Amino acid sequence: MAEIVIEDLKKEFGDFVAVTNSNLTIRNGDFFVLLGPSGCGKTTTLRMIAGLEYPTYGKIFLDAEDVTFLRASQRDIAFVFQMFALYPHMNVEKNIAFPLKTQGVKKSEIRKSVREVAKMLHLDTVLKSKISALSGGDKQRVALGRAIIRRPKAFLMDEPLGSLDAEFRELMSYELKKMHNDINATTVYVTHDQNEAMAMGDRIGIMDKGVMLQADDPLTIYNKPRAKFVGSFIGSPAMNFIDVNAFMQKGSTSVKINGSRLTIPECYEDTHIDFNYLGIRPENIRVVDEGNIKGAVYGVEYLGANKIITVDTEFGRIKARTPSVINAKIGDNVGLEFDSNSIIIFNGDDETAIKSQFMN
Amino acid sequence: MSEVKVENISKTFEDTKAVSNLSFTIKDGEFVVLLGPTGAGKTTTLRLIAGLEKADEGKIFIGNKDATLFQPAQRDVAFVFQQYSLYPNYTVYNNLAFPLRSPLRSLNKDQIDKAVRAIAKTLHIEDKLKNKATHLSGGEMQRVAIGRALVRKPNIFLMDEPLSSLDAKLREELRLELKNIQVQLGATLLFVTHDHVEATTMADRIGVLKEGELIQIDPPEKIYNDPNSVYVATRLGSPKINVIPSRLIEIELPAKVEYVAFRPEKVSMNSKGTLSARIENRQNLGVEEIVTMGFMGEMVRAVVKPDSVPRSSKDVKFSVRKEDMLFFDNKSQRVYL
């Protein structure tokens, strides 16, 4: 399996810049998820790795080999699309065997490989079935089988579970990850679904407007977003952001907002300008009777194990995730307490996080 | 706003019993959500109350009046559909004003203008009033559709999955707003959905429907913590409640107990646990981690703090306190100990 390296990658379609300045190393054996909203450039990035698009600028390496302008067929990778293109007139066995057959592999070897793959994907009992007789999930497995059987260096997948219903998606995402681990593959997986990304990725790369904002393991992405967009895209509800009309200097340990002073982790650098954002996750806010920050409850959303309490404060609308035993109703006056250790300050201009005791 | 009461109503379409013997009351100012999968009878119930369908049996009372035989217009209810049904060639303003221009209401221009502007403000569409309805995003269109219902001050609002065609973030935003507006207006609202999160986050009471029958109607906390059947227990919560044969748990139980159920957040995983399982999958969602375990041929899920279970763990122990368990008989009905 393979390491994939992307260097200063850029792709323009006429005037439109789809991907810009992307740098990334996808390690051997990683399940790497490219995550972002539609139009962020994740599919374009994937297609350039596949060789279905050529970059305007930059390089792509597959196991240290420069493959930037190699044709798709010359790269040893398998692409799995959202809609699986199977041959409807062939049975399951023939569909899976097809890539080997076109490579002229010996019949006995093909049979052996098909058996192995079918067993791994629980398709051994339906090998002789027609494609049209299969359930959606089995069709998906056949398509995967056809991708696996070539033993490519890497798998590239573009929202392969996008067309499935929620329950089945969960099952397939589990199987997909298991298959990845079983064959020790390198996989690049594109999705716009943050839960899927968090649940499946060894590492996640988040893109917005063609820019790769952060590539890290899921917990780091969640707890320490390096860009405001990352904090708002990941998490449900999203991270809270509060406007800070102040310049912050290296060494600052608190910030003044509308007359209230909040403790923050010590800043290790200055902010760029005097307008910035303070970011905090809903679960790091407590709802109390008397607190530093006062407000009126706008909404209470019961989720079983916990509640989301939305409070209108002088800093704007803030969401807290609380244990479900906390009682509050719309219109109540409450106080909020921030867990100051996990606060992040984002620059007001480029919306990147500044280095601090927490963001080090 | 008014109280609406449904008494023993049934409705059959050809061979299919859509709704059978349904009885419940939506109190004045109450937000009731009917929750169930496709075909549970949710939409039929709404349509029966609206007068778009005629019940085979039973009675419907709106504001203490027997409305069973009333025409839809006489019932004065406002219906919001899943697909925004706006007049495409009208502006947002005219879409909102339309219900108020009915000759039955005899409102003058100023009164209509005041009402339209007030509702547009509540729904944050003041700056869209001059837009054509077709020149709006999906979220804005649904806001206008909801606004057109709100502006009328009817006896009850009937809403048929109005948020389900919106994307996740917008749905989250609108359900929060809708609940807030309902409380501010003191509106009586019946909302149907198949989405359990919409149900628990907005409802004063949730009615759980199954194949045309009302299985339980209670506040969200009670439905979640004290369900009367496995069916109701498995409607709420994500990940789903664990339901396993009771013989697998080594505690003394009455003979009729067949199943034991417990919520994933009630599973504690530590070396002192009495039950042995093997980790099959881990899903780290940032705020929490879902650990899926194989336990004596069953699947058990635990929700834990991210990375609180060491990465290398495979064979693990877990436990659930007896007071966090729910018990059910062989018909999946609740057994109270």
Interface residues (C-beta under 8 A of the other chain):
Chain A: Y174 K177 K178 N195 M198 A199 M200 P218 L219 I221 Y222 N223 I234 G235 S236 P237 A238 R281 E283 Y298 G299 E301 Y302 L303 G304 A305 I308 T310 R321 S324 I330 G331
Chain B: A168 K169 E172 R175 L176 K179 N180 V183 V197 T200 T201 M202 P220 E221 Y224 L236 G237 R263 E265 N281 Q283 N284 L285 G286 V287 I290 T292 V303 P306 D307
